[in-house]
């Protein structure tokens, strides 16, 4: 399908308009001013985008299916599209080579591109334009509430960057959940009213997730991925992600109607075998640009104002989009490319091989990883306080953790995944993004889930055959980094508890932690 998909291809191409796999928005700035008589949309599936990290099958499939559906949507709008499929005979294998191939074929006068979400991709495409001496019209991605320039201005001169101040600034500017100049309800943050566990009874009457049966296009993609990427991790048996604008809107409406009212209360809770719970499952559609964050935030605020959902739930959800999503994007684009190499804790351990299989006897990790490989999804606490926490405590090299997260999750685009992993999850930036390392013992997981009840390990024990590795590694982490952590006032209580351990207890913990790390970690 490398030939144009429309008969109305311009005989002389003025602009080759590049549309990437995470830019599937008919309102994209790249398409503004498009002239079907002179311009041509260019899209390409290339192997490198699935192999520069060992991308899981669910992630590959959601991108390829959504791209193909979007190309069809462009055609229905009357736009000519040159689209290269993964298995086309003239596929060059990388975006850079494929773009150069298209330039040679269509001889455009210039290139147009909405700013990508990946530093590597931007540099590669800029280099192609420079080599061919073509002007590259790089346009803002207006999909977001803020620009990178606005975040840079906010950050300038600050000793610390913190989400809360940026979030409040955006709430003010965009008049979201505001009563005049004050936040509705008299406070900015309702965490104290959220984040409960399910209790011994577990989750009750959780709505079924909104999933979509694969159509012919998606079925063809699934077959292609299972053939072309047979050795890649994960399964496609359960694939049901929204891959069109219409499906994404259905998913949004279902979340608002069925899950939002209890989202806040249980946003941090986990339960074995329950992948979906009360979360939105919208991040993939948002990051592909099938949904606009403004419409998502507006739908949530409307649910509060109509009395459908409580303020605590709505504020907690809006903060994830207006707050974290905008914040991590600002961090990424103001700190790259050096951000990728940060390793403030000098973590050097290998990522355990069972991160790619789920084959571990730690119940919480087995559940989170198995779910991830099956669906390409885990909610934020499973990522931060299970898979991320274990890697942090173990001392895994943060770039290996980053590659894993970028590989396995369907919503993973580097601008959002990298700061969340290196900054929030692994504290590799030394506190630029988060105010402290998010570390806890196995007791946290016991409090927020039922995993420990079915696990061979006891979160109350730090040494001995039944000691929970999270608990062992937690105390070992505090001891190994005690000098650095003393500089952080938010770690004072945890370090006070560490000080209660005598020399023998510390030595026993260090020995058990080292033995645990000595288990085989060989992977891909």
N, C-alpha and C positions, 0 to 999 in steps of 0.2 A: 504493500500500500504506500510505497514511497512516491508514487505519482500523485499529483494533485487530486483531491477528492471532489472537485467541482469542475464542470465543463467550462465555466466562465473564468478561466485562468487568464490573468493579464498577459498580453504578449510581451510587454516590457514592464518588469517589476520595479516599482518605485521603492517601496519599503518591504523588507522581509520582517514580519512581526513575529517575534519569538514568544511562544507561550509554553511555559514549563509545567511540569506535572503537579505543582502545588499552586497554580495560578488559574484555576478553572472557574473564572468569573466573567460573565458576559459584560459586566460593567468595568472590567479591568482597564487601567489607564493605558495599557499597551494598545487596546482596541479603539481608543478615542481618536477620532479623525480618520478612521480606517476608510479607504476608498476601494470598494470591491473591483473597480475597473483598473486599478493600478497596483494595489497592495496584495500581499499573500501572507496568510498565517502559516507559520512553520512550527510543527510539533514532532518530537521524535522520542521513541522508546529506545534506550540504549543500554547495553549490558552493564556498562561501568556503574550506572546509578544503582544497580542491585548487587554489585560486587566490591565496590570500594570499601564497604563494610558488608559482612556476610548476611545480607538481608533475609529475614524470614519470609516464608511464602505468603503469609497473610499481608504483609506490608507491600511486597512486590505486586500482588494481585490487586490490592485496592488502588494503587497508583495507576496501573495499566488500565484497569477497567474504567476508572473515573476519567482518564485521559481520552479513551476511545468514545465514551459517551459524550464528553464535552466536544470532541471533534464533530460528532453528529449534530450536536446542538448548534455549533457554528454554521454548519452546512444548512441547517433549517433556517438560519438567519440570512442566508444568501452570501456567506463569506467563503471565498476559495481557501482551501486548506491543503498544504503539502504535509503529509503525515507519514512518518516512517515507523513501521512495526518492527518489533524485536527480531522476528524471523525473516524479514525481507532480505533478499540476496545482496543488496547494496548497502546493508547496514554497516556502518563504520565502527560501531562499538562504543564510541564516546560522544558526548554532546559536542565537544570541540571539533572532532573530525567530521561528524555528521553535518554540523553547521557549515564547515568549510566546503563540504561536498555540495550543499544546497547553494552556497554563494557561487560556486563555479557553474552550477546548472542554471540558476535564475538571474545571475548578474544584477543584483539589486543595487540601487543607488545608496541605500542606507539601511541600518538595522534599528528596530525598536524593541525595547525590553522593559517590562515592569521590574523593579528591583527584586532580585531573587531572595530566597530565604536562606541561602547557603553561601558563605564566603568563597569556598572553593569554586563553585559554579560561576559566581560573578567574575572571578579572576580568569577562569578559562574562557568565558565568552568575550570578555574585554580583550584578551590576547588574540583571539580569532579576528575580532574587528580591526585591531591594530595591524595584524599581519596583512590583512587585505585592504588596509587603508580606507576603511569604511567608517563613516560616522555612526556612533552608537548612541541613540536617543534613549537614555536611561531615565525612566519615569518613577515617581514616587508610588509606593504601594498604599493606596488610600483605603485599603481594606481595614486598616487599624484606626483606632481613635486618635493616635498621636503619631508624629513623625520622629525619626531618629534625631533630627536636629532639635526638636523640642525637648527630647530627653537629655541630649547633650547640654543644652542650656540649663535644664533643671539640675544636672549633675555638677556643672562647673562650680568650682570653689568649695564644694562640700567635702568635709573630711570623711563622711560616711554616706553611702547610698542605702536607703531603706525604702522598702515597698510602701510603707504606710504613708509617707509624705507624698510620693508620686501618685498613689491611689487617691488621696484626698484632693490633690490638685486636679486630677481628671474628673473626679466627682463634681467639683465646683464648676469646672469649665464646661462640662457637658450636661450639667443640671440633672444628674442622675441620683435618685433617692434623696433629693434635697427638699427642705422646707425653708425657702428663702436662702439665706447663707448658712444655714445649719443643717446637719444631717437629719433626715427623718428618724424619729425615735430618740433624738437627743444624743446619739453616740454613733461613732463611725464603724464600730466593730462589735459583732454579736457572738464572738467565739464562746463566751461564757454560757450562752444559751444553746450552743450546738455541741457536736462532738461527743455524743453519748455512745456507750456500747449497747449491744442488743440484749445483754443480760442472759441468764441461763436459758430462757425460752427461745432465744434465737430470733431471726427476722421472721415476721409474720405477714403473709399475704402480699409478698413483694410482686409488683406488676411484672408481667412477662416483658422481656426486652423487645424493642422495636427492631425487627430484623427483616431483611428483604431477600426473597428467593432469587438466586442468580438467573438473569435472563440469558438469551443466546450469546450476547456479547461477553458477559461475565463468565459464562460457561467456557467459551473459547479461551478466555484469558486463564482460567483455572487450569485447563488442559495444557496450555502453553507453559505456564509456570511449573507445573508438575513435571514437564518434560525438560525444559531448559534449565531449571534450578532444582533438579531432583535431590541433590545432596544438601540443599539448604534446609535450615531448621524449620520446624513447625508443620502444621496441617492445614488443609483447605476444606475439610469435610463440613465445617460449620460456617463457612463464609456467608455473611449476611449484612455487610456494611452498606450504608447508603453510598451510591456511586453517581447519583445524579442530583441536580438541584431540587427536583420534585421530591425525591426520596428524603433528602436532607430536611426539607420543610416538614414532612410528615414526622420525622424523628424529633424535630424541635417541638412540634405541637404535642406529641405524645409525652415528652418529658415534662413539659409545663403542666399538662393535665394530670399525669399519673404519678410523677416522682418528685417534682419540686417541693411539694408541701412537707415532705419528710427528709429532703436532701440534707439540710443543715444538721438536723438532729443526729443523723447517722453517717455524716460525711467521712468520719474517720474510723467507722466500725468495719470489722472484717468477720467473715464466717466461712468455714470450710465448705467448698463446693458451690459457693454462691458468688459467681463472677460479677453480676450486674448490679444488684442491690438498688440503691436510690440515686445512683449517679446518672449524669446526663448522656454519656456516650456520644457527645457531640464534638469532641476535640478533633477527631479525624476530619469530619465535614468542615469544621472551621478552618483547619490548617490546609485543606485542599482548596479553600475559598468557595466551597459550595454553599456555605452560610456566611453572612456578614455579621460580625460581632455586634453591630448596632441593633440589628433585628433580634438577636438573641437576648441582649440586655433589655431591650424594650419589652419583649414578651415576658421576661421575668418580672420587670417592674410593674407591668400591667396586671400580672397575677397577684402581686401584693395589693395594688390599689383597688382591685375588684374584690378583695377578701378571699381569694382562692388559696393563697399561700402566705405563711407568716413572714414577718419582716426578717427574722433571724435567718431563715432559710434563703430568702431572696438576696439579702445582703451578702451572705456567705458565697452564694453562687456567682453573683455579679462581681465580687472581689476576685474570683478566679479568672474572670475574663478581663474586666476593666483594670484590675490590679496586676495580678501575676503575669498574665499574658503580655501586657504592654511593658511591664517592668523587665521581664527576661529578654524581650526583643531589644530594648534599649541597652541593656547590659551587653548583649551579644555584639551589636553593631558598633558600640563605642569601645569595646575591648579587643575585638579581633584584629589581627590573627593571633596575637600572643596569648590570648586567653586559653586557647586550646592546649597549650603546653604547661599550664600552671599545675603545680604540685606542692602546695604549701606544707603539707605534712610528710613529704618525701616518701609516699607510699609506693612500694616497688613489687609487691606480691603479684603473682599471676591470677587471672580470673579463673575460679574453679571450672573444670570442664563440665560439671553438672549444671551450670547455668544454661547450657544449650540443650539439656535433656530433661531436667527436673528430677534426675535420679539421685536424690539425697534423702537421708532419714530424718531431716529436720522438717517437721510437718508444715510449718508456715511457709518455708521456702519451697517445698515440694508443691504445695497448693498454688502459690503465686506464680511459679515458673511454669508449671503444667498448664495453668490457665492462660498464661501469656503466649505459650507456644500454640495452644489450640485456637485462641481467638485474636491474638495480636493486641491484647488489651489487659491492663490491670489498673485499678484506680489509684489515686495519688498516694494513699497511705501504704498500699502494697509496694509501690515503687520507692517511696521515701523511707519507710520504717520497716521494711522487710528486705527486699532485694538490695536496696541502696544502703540501708543500715549495716547489713552483714558485710558488704564489700568495704564500707568505711572502717568498721571495727577490725576486719581482717587485715586491712592495709593494702588493698588491691590498687594497682597502678590506675589512677583515675582515667587515663586515656583508654584503657581496656574496658572500664566500666562504661564510659561514653560510647564506645563502639558497640557494646552490647545493647544499650538502650536505643541507640540509633537503628540497630539492626532489627529489633524484635517488635517494636510497637507501630501500629498502623498510623498513629498520629505524629510520628517522629519526623520532624524537619529540623535541621540543625539549629536554626535560630532559637527555637524554643527548647529543644532537648538538651543542648550543650550547657547552657547556664543552669538549668534545673539539675543536671547531673553533676557537673563539676563544682558549681557554686553551692546550691542548696543541698544536694545529696552527699557530696564527698568533701565539702569545705576546702576544695583544692585552691580556691582563690584567696584563702586566708582571711575571709570575712568581708570581702568586697560586697557580696550579694546578700549573705545571711549574717545575722548578728552573732551566731554561735554554731558550733557543730551540732547537728541533730542526732545525738547519741542517747541510747537507752539500753537497759538490760532486757532480758527476756520477759521481765515482769510487765513491761509495756504491752507486749504482744499478748500476754495472758489477760491483761485487763481489757483489751480492745477486740478480742476474738475468742473463739473456742479451740484454736489450734493446739494449745498446750495440753488440753484434756486428752487428746489422742496421740500425743508425742512421747517418745521414749525418754525425752530429756525433761528435767525439772528446772524451771526458770528461777527457782529460789536457790539453786546450788551453782557455785562457780568452780568447784573442783570435784573430782571423783568421776566414776563412770556414768552417772546420771546427770552430770552438770550440763546445763544448757550452753551451747557454744556462744549464743548471744551474750549471756551473762558473763561467761569467762572472758570473752573478747572485750566486753564493755569495760570491765575493771582493768584489763591489760591496756586498753586504749588510753584510759585516763592516766595510768601510771607512765606509759611511754611518752605521753605528750604533756605531762604535768607542768613542766616549765612554761611551755607555750600557753597552755590553757589558763594559767594563773593570771595572765594579762587580761583575761576576759571576765568582767564582773558577773556575767550571766552564767558562768560555770562555777561560781563560788560554792553553791550548795553541793554540787556533785563532787567537787574536790574536797569539801569538808567530810563527806562520807568516805572518800578514798583515804583520807588521813586516819580514819579509825582502823584501817587494816594494819596489822603488825607486820614485821619483816618476814616472818615465816609464811603468813597468808599471801603476801605479795609474791613471794618466791614461788609458792605452789601455783598461783594463778598464772604467773609468767611461764612456768614449765608446761602447764596444761594448754595454754594458748599456743605455745610453740609446737607442741605435739599435734595440736589440731591443724595448725598451718602446714605441718609436714605431710599431710595427706596428699595424695596425687592430685594435680591440678591440670594435667595436660589436656589441651583442647585444640580447637581448629587453628 
